[in-house]
């Protein structure tokens, strides 16, 4: 692997990982999720990417359309899943307590 390839891979990794780390931090701070819950929620990007890749396979002969569809569907699926988890976590905080002892 040549030096230019490594540089491109580092740049791509930064472009992908930086927003995910910011999302993880936001889930911990703003929504009060535990480390494991925030990591698990952030890790949903992997199955979202897999689903998007499969859904965009018919566009494989057209690489630009294929990768555009993959990115758009990944972002959409990840956003929907993350917002559902955040909504569920915020409802749990406001739900009445079921404790029976005073």
Number of C-alpha atoms within 10 A of each C-alpha: 5 6 8 9 10 11 11 11 12 12 12 11 11 12 11 11 12 11 11 16 13 12 17 20 18 14 21 17 12 9 15 16 20 12 13 10 15 22 18 12 20 20 14 16 19 12 13 20 19 12 15 22 20 10 14 17 14 11 16 12 9 10 10 11 14 18 17 13 18 23 16 13 19 21 16 14 17 21 15 10 17 19 12 12 16 18 12 11 14 14 11 11 11 8 8 8 8 6 6 5 4 3
